[in-house]
Amino acid sequence: MKEHEIEDKRHLRSLVTRQKILEASKYIFLQEGFQKTTISQVIKRAKVGYGTAYVHFNGKEALLSVLMEEVMNQFYEIAEMSFFPKTKQEAKEIIEKQAYRFLKMAETEREIMRVFQEAIGMSDVIAHQWKDIREQFVARISKDILYVQEHHLAPGDVKAHIVAKGWFFMNEMYLWEIVQNEHDGSVEEISQTISSLYVDGLYSKEEEKK
């Protein structure tokens, strides 16, 4: 067998092992929560040795960090929806669809999101990661606001970054309420209501008269 073929097989085994550890950690996190989960429990579930586990992850924070990244990438795909509206109504339809899908994802991923929420309150590493995720969303929203300002759908003197933070924080608040099953109304009702408030507050009144 050639050297590169041996290396390929090693790499494949490494990927399979890494995935086994991640899947085991997700199971334990969902069963025990962040605080009570231990690496020993994960290793036992994954049926790997301590040395093997630590080659891939140096602790439970590293494991949860990867799981958070995987889940939040699904959320970020929603933020990356094409956004080139020509009218306020068209913008509202896109934004409402984004808000609905974002909050519906929170409902779908409720169990693991509860683990993330617990970890954000306990771990500086996970809290910092959530801050980075938040900033990533705010930057994407700012880009959309700058687009509608450039196309005279929203006033140009409004600070896009400030508005973007406000819009994300509103979504984030409802995200955690949905995760904890403490929200009033359906996801559809929430997304419609907050989208209307956001669009009516940001977009130019003159555009409505055209």
C-alpha positions in Angstrom: 0.0 0.0 0.0 1.3 3.4 -0.9 2.2 6.0 1.7 -0.5 8.5 0.7 -3.1 5.7 0.8 -2.1 4.8 4.3 -2.3 8.5 5.3 -5.7 8.8 3.7 -7.0 5.8 5.8 -5.5 7.3 8.9 -7.2 10.6 8.2 -10.6 8.9 7.5 -10.3 7.0 10.8 -9.5 10.2 12.6 -12.6 11.9 11.1 -14.8 8.9 12.1 -13.5 9.0 15.6 -13.9 12.7 15.9 -17.5 12.4 14.8 -18.2 9.6 17.3 -16.9 11.8 20.1 -19.1 14.7 19.0 -22.2 12.5 18.7 -21.5 11.0 22.1 -21.0 14.5 23.6 -24.3 15.8 22.2 -26.1 12.8 23.7 -24.6 13.4 27.1 -25.1 17.2 27.0 -28.8 16.6 26.2 -29.1 14.2 29.0 -27.1 15.9 31.7 -26.8 19.6 30.7 -23.5 21.5 30.4 -22.5 21.6 34.1 -23.1 17.9 34.9 -21.5 16.6 31.7 -18.0 15.2 32.1 -15.4 14.1 29.6 -15.4 10.6 31.3 -19.1 10.2 30.4 -18.5 11.2 26.8 -15.5 8.9 26.4 -17.5 6.0 27.8 -20.3 6.7 25.5 -18.0 7.1 22.4 -16.0 4.0 23.4 -12.7 5.6 22.9 -9.6 6.1 25.1 -8.8 9.2 27.0 -5.7 9.8 24.9 -7.7 9.5 21.7 -10.4 11.9 22.9 -7.9 14.5 24.0 -6.2 14.4 20.6 -9.4 15.8 19.2 -10.9 17.9 22.1 -9.2 19.3 25.2 -12.4 19.4 27.3 -16.1 19.7 27.3 -16.0 23.4 26.3 -14.2 22.5 23.1 -16.9 19.8 22.4 -19.8 22.2 23.0 -18.0 24.9 21.0 -18.1 22.7 17.9 -21.7 21.7 18.5 -22.7 25.3 18.8 -20.9 26.3 15.6 -22.6 23.5 13.7 -26.1 24.6 15.0 -25.5 28.3 14.5 -24.3 27.8 11.0 -27.9 26.7 10.2 -29.1 30.0 11.7 -26.6 32.0 9.8 -27.7 30.4 6.5 -31.0 32.2 7.2 -29.3 35.5 7.7 -27.5 35.0 4.4 -30.8 34.8 2.4 -30.7 37.0 -0.7 -31.7 40.5 0.2 -32.2 42.9 -2.7 -35.7 44.4 -2.3 -37.0 47.1 -4.6 -39.9 48.2 -2.3 -40.7 48.3 1.4 -43.3 45.6 0.9 -40.8 43.3 -0.8 -38.3 43.9 2.1 -40.9 43.2 4.7 -41.8 39.9 3.1 -38.1 38.8 3.1 -37.5 40.0 6.6 -40.6 38.3 7.9 -39.6 35.1 6.3 -36.1 35.4 7.8 -37.5 36.1 11.3 -39.9 33.2 11.1 -37.2 30.7 10.0 -34.8 32.0 12.6 -37.3 31.6 15.4 -38.6 28.3 14.1 -35.0 27.0 14.1 -34.9 27.9 17.8 -38.0 25.8 18.3 -36.6 22.9 16.3 -33.2 23.0 18.1 -34.7 23.8 21.5 -33.0 21.0 23.5 -29.4 21.7 22.4 -30.0 25.5 22.6 -30.9 25.1 26.3 -27.5 23.5 26.8 -25.9 26.5 25.0 -27.8 28.9 27.1 -26.7 27.2 30.3 -23.1 27.2 29.1 -23.1 30.9 28.1 -23.9 31.7 31.7 -21.2 29.4 33.1 -18.3 29.4 30.6 -16.2 32.4 29.5 -15.2 30.4 26.4 -18.8 29.7 25.3 -19.9 33.2 26.3 -17.2 34.7 24.1 -18.2 32.4 21.3 -21.8 33.6 21.6 -20.6 37.2 21.5 -18.7 36.5 18.3 -21.8 34.8 16.8 -24.0 37.8 17.8 -21.5 40.2 16.1 -21.5 38.1 13.0 -25.3 38.4 12.7 -25.2 42.2 13.5 -22.7 42.7 10.7 -24.9 40.8 8.2 -28.0 42.8 9.2 -26.0 46.1 8.9 -25.1 45.1 5.4 -28.8 44.7 4.5 -29.6 48.1 6.1 -26.9 49.8 4.2 -28.3 48.3 1.0 -31.8 49.8 1.6 -30.3 53.1 2.6 -28.3 53.2 -0.7 -31.5 52.5 -2.6 -33.4 55.2 -0.8 -35.8 52.8 1.0 -34.6 53.9 4.4 -33.2 57.2 5.6 -29.5 57.6 5.1 -28.8 59.4 8.4 -29.7 56.3 10.5 -26.7 54.4 12.0 -27.0 51.0 10.4 -25.0 49.2 13.1 -27.1 50.6 15.9 -30.4 49.5 14.2 -28.9 46.1 13.3 -28.0 45.5 17.0 -31.5 46.4 18.1 -33.1 44.2 15.5 -30.9 41.2 16.4 -31.4 41.7 20.1 -35.2 41.6 19.6 -34.8 38.3 17.7 -32.4 37.0 20.3 -34.8 37.8 23.2 -37.6 35.8 21.5 -35.1 33.1 20.5 -34.4 32.4 24.2 -38.1 32.7 25.2 -38.9 30.0 22.6 -36.0 27.8 23.7 -37.4 28.0 27.3 -41.0 27.6 26.0 -42.0 30.9 27.7 -43.2 32.8 24.6 -46.6 34.3 24.1 -48.2 33.4 20.8 -47.0 31.2 17.9 -43.6 31.6 16.1 -45.6 32.9 13.1 -47.4 35.6 15.2 -44.1 36.7 16.8 -42.2 36.9 13.6 -45.0 38.9 11.9 -45.3 41.3 14.7 -41.7 42.1 15.3 -41.0 42.3 11.5 -43.8 44.9 11.1 -42.4 47.0 14.0 -38.9 46.8 12.5 -39.8 47.6 8.9 -42.3 50.4 9.8 -39.7 51.9 12.1 -36.8 51.8 9.7 -38.2 52.3 6.2 -38.9 55.7 4.7 -42.5 56.9 4.8 -42.0 58.6 1.4 -41.5 55.2 -0.2 -45.0 54.2 0.9 -46.6 57.0 -1.1 -44.9 56.1 -4.4 
